[in-house]
Amino acid sequence: MYRMIFYDRLCLVFDRLFTKLSYLVRKIRVMNIHTPQNMIVFDLDGTLLDTWPSLLAAVMAFDPSGRALLKPFQLKRCLSDGIAPMLSLALSQLQRDSDPNSSDFQQLLHSYEQHWLCTAKAFEGAEQLLQSLQQAGYRIGLCTNRDPRSTGVLLEHFGWEGMFDAKVHLGDCVTAKPSPEPLLKTLQLLGGSVEKSLFVGDSPVDALCAARAKVAFAAHLAGYHTSRNELEPCRVAFSHYHELARWLPSHHPVLMEA
């Protein structure tokens, strides 16, 4: 008799525990569905990759006799608007046909893509940070004013195709950066909130894009801007990726509920 009473009470305890555990599991599943993860979106040129030297080399090799006409400072600033605007400006400086449909433009673009594109270098520590963020559970996006084709070639070259959960290139939106549209589309594809996101960029175009989208901005000081003031407002400024890696855990931690 006592054994039966003990058995009944034991079953009642287990039944209550099972009910509570079932409730907790359902709650965790709902939180996972409705609670966005932290997201970090990166620009490409001047932020993750140092592509300026390869582009300048392509322009100088295209018309060596006109090198004295080039104004590299202007070209470097223009790079944030995209590869095509930068190459068009270079051809204008060389007093060649700068129309994107012209033979001069097409020859320069072909030369760049065939001989110089993959000579770009990743900024030191960039790949390690991407890997660390991926392992920590961050959702990672890429928002660039570079065209999809050359972006794809670069990502394949560096083995970064699987690093990004969402990518938005030049032409994927009606407007390009500094419009907030490309960044907001990237965040939408990542499936999270503006409040839990961070945009990492290097130029006034990136800083203005982040400000218009109301997204926190991290400024890469080794990129393609003229002065530090052009990157305001920014939450953090860094010259090397190990600095950003140290800043993130305490200032922008992963906020996942389960």
C-alpha positions in Angstrom: 0.0 0.0 0.0 2.8 2.4 1.0 4.6 1.5 -2.2 1.6 2.4 -4.3 1.2 5.8 -2.5 4.9 6.5 -3.1 4.7 5.5 -6.7 1.6 7.7 -7.3 3.3 10.7 -5.7 6.5 10.1 -7.8 4.4 10.0 -11.0 2.7 13.3 -10.0 6.1 15.0 -9.4 7.4 13.8 -12.8 4.2 14.8 -14.5 4.5 18.4 -13.1 8.2 18.5 -14.1 7.4 17.4 -17.6 4.7 20.0 -17.9 7.1 22.8 -16.8 9.8 21.6 -19.2 7.4 21.5 -22.1 6.3 25.0 -21.3 9.9 26.2 -21.2 10.8 24.5 -24.5 7.8 26.2 -26.2 8.8 29.5 -24.7 12.4 29.2 -26.0 11.2 28.3 -29.4 9.0 31.4 -29.6 11.8 33.5 -28.3 14.1 32.1 -31.0 11.6 33.0 -33.7 10.7 36.5 -32.5 13.9 37.7 -30.9 16.4 39.0 -33.5 20.1 38.2 -33.2 22.7 40.9 -33.3 23.8 41.7 -36.8 27.0 43.3 -38.2 27.1 44.6 -41.7 30.3 45.3 -43.5 31.3 47.5 -46.4 33.8 45.9 -48.7 36.3 48.3 -50.4 38.4 50.1 -47.9 36.8 48.2 -45.0 37.4 44.5 -45.4 39.6 44.7 -48.5 42.3 47.2 -49.6 41.3 47.4 -53.3 42.6 50.9 -54.0 46.2 49.9 -55.0 44.9 47.3 -57.5 42.5 49.8 -59.1 45.2 52.5 -59.3 47.6 50.0 -60.9 45.0 49.1 -63.5 44.4 52.7 -64.4 48.1 53.5 -64.6 48.8 50.5 -66.8 46.0 51.3 -69.1 47.6 54.6 -70.3 51.2 55.0 -69.0 51.7 58.1 -71.0 48.9 59.9 -69.2 50.0 59.2 -65.7 50.8 62.8 -65.0 47.2 63.8 -65.7 45.8 61.5 -63.0 44.7 62.9 -59.6 44.8 59.9 -57.3 43.3 61.7 -54.4 40.1 62.4 -56.3 40.0 58.9 -57.6 40.4 57.3 -54.2 37.5 59.4 -52.8 35.3 58.4 -55.7 35.9 54.7 -55.1 33.3 54.7 -52.3 30.6 55.5 -55.0 31.5 52.3 -56.9 34.0 50.9 -59.4 32.3 52.3 -62.5 32.3 56.0 -61.3 35.9 55.7 -60.2 37.0 54.3 -63.6 35.0 56.9 -65.5 36.6 59.7 -63.5 40.0 58.1 -64.2 39.3 58.1 -68.0 38.2 61.7 -67.8 41.4 62.7 -66.2 43.3 60.8 -68.9 41.3 62.7 -71.5 39.8 59.4 -72.8 36.2 58.5 -73.4 34.6 58.0 -70.0 31.2 56.8 -71.1 30.5 53.3 -69.6 29.5 52.1 -73.1 32.7 53.3 -74.8 35.5 51.1 -75.9 38.0 52.9 -73.6 35.8 52.1 -70.5 35.2 48.5 -71.5 38.9 47.9 -72.2 39.9 49.4 -68.8 37.2 47.4 -67.0 38.3 44.2 -68.7 41.9 44.8 -67.9 41.1 45.5 -64.3 39.0 42.4 -63.9 41.4 40.1 -65.7 44.7 41.3 -64.4 44.3 43.4 -61.2 41.1 42.5 -59.4 42.4 39.6 -57.4 45.6 41.4 -56.4 43.6 43.2 -53.7 44.6 42.4 -50.1 42.5 41.8 -47.1 43.1 44.1 -44.2 45.0 42.4 -41.4 42.7 40.7 -38.9 39.5 41.1 -41.1 39.2 37.4 -41.9 39.8 36.4 -38.3 37.1 38.7 -37.1 34.6 37.4 -39.6 35.3 33.9 -38.5 35.0 34.8 -34.8 31.7 36.6 -35.4 30.4 33.6 -37.3 31.3 31.2 -34.5 29.8 33.5 -31.9 26.4 33.4 -33.6 26.3 36.8 -35.2 24.4 37.4 -38.4 26.8 38.9 -40.9 25.9 41.1 -43.9 27.7 42.7 -46.8 26.6 46.1 -48.1 28.7 47.5 -50.9 28.6 49.9 -53.8 30.6 47.4 -55.8 28.9 45.5 -58.6 27.8 41.9 -58.0 30.1 40.2 -60.5 33.4 41.6 -59.2 32.2 41.2 -55.6 31.6 37.5 -56.3 35.0 37.1 -57.8 36.7 38.7 -54.8 34.7 36.7 -52.2 35.5 33.5 -54.1 39.2 34.4 -54.3 39.4 35.0 -50.5 37.2 32.0 -49.7 34.6 34.3 -48.1 31.5 33.2 -50.0 30.0 31.5 -46.9 30.9 34.3 -44.5 27.8 36.4 -45.2 24.2 35.7 -44.5 23.1 38.5 -46.8 24.7 40.6 -49.5 23.5 43.8 -51.2 25.5 45.2 -54.1 25.3 48.2 -56.4 22.2 47.8 -58.5 20.3 45.7 -56.0 18.3 48.8 -54.8 16.9 51.8 -56.6 19.4 54.0 -54.8 23.0 53.4 -53.7 24.8 54.4 -50.5 24.8 57.0 -49.0 21.1 56.3 -49.3 19.9 54.2 -46.4 18.1 51.8 -48.7 20.9 49.3 -49.3 21.8 49.0 -45.6 18.1 48.7 -44.6 17.6 46.0 -47.2 20.7 44.1 -45.9 19.3 44.2 -42.4 15.9 43.1 -43.6 17.5 40.1 -45.4 19.3 39.3 -42.1 16.0 39.2 -40.3 16.8 41.4 -37.3 16.3 44.9 -35.9 18.0 48.2 -36.5 18.6 48.5 -32.8 20.8 45.4 -32.6 22.8 46.1 -35.7 26.2 47.7 -36.4 27.5 48.9 -39.8 31.3 48.8 -40.3 32.6 51.2 -43.0 35.4 53.4 -44.0 34.1 56.4 -45.9 31.8 59.5 -45.6 29.4 57.6 -47.9 29.2 54.8 -45.3 29.0 57.1 -42.3 26.1 59.0 -43.9 24.3 55.8 -45.0 24.5 54.5 -41.4 23.2 57.9 -39.9 20.3 58.0 -42.3 19.4 54.4 -41.5 19.8 55.1 -37.8 22.2 52.3 -37.4 25.3 52.4 -35.1 28.5 53.0 -37.1 32.0 51.6 -36.6 34.6 53.6 -38.5 37.6 51.9 -40.1 40.4 54.5 -40.0 42.6 52.6 -42.5 40.1 53.1 -45.3 39.3 55.6 -48.0 38.4 58.9 -46.2 40.3 62.2 -45.9 39.8 63.0 -42.3 38.4 61.5 -39.1 35.6 64.0 -39.0 34.1 62.6 -42.2 33.3 59.4 -40.3 31.1 61.0 -37.6 28.9 60.1 -36.0 30.5 56.8 -35.1 30.1 54.5 -32.1 33.8 53.4 -32.3 36.8 54.1 -34.6 39.5 51.6 -35.1 42.7 51.3 -37.2 43.2 47.5 -36.8 40.6 44.8 -36.6 42.0 43.5 -33.3 40.8 46.8 -31.8 37.2 46.2 -33.0 37.4 42.6 -31.8 38.3 43.8 -28.3 35.5 46.4 -28.3 32.6 44.2 -29.5 32.2 41.8 -26.5 31.6 44.6 -24.0 29.8 47.1 -26.2 27.9 45.1 -28.7 27.4 41.6 -27.2 25.4 38.8 -28.7 21.9 39.1 -27.3 20.3 35.8 -28.0 17.6 34.6 -25.5 18.2 30.8 -25.8 
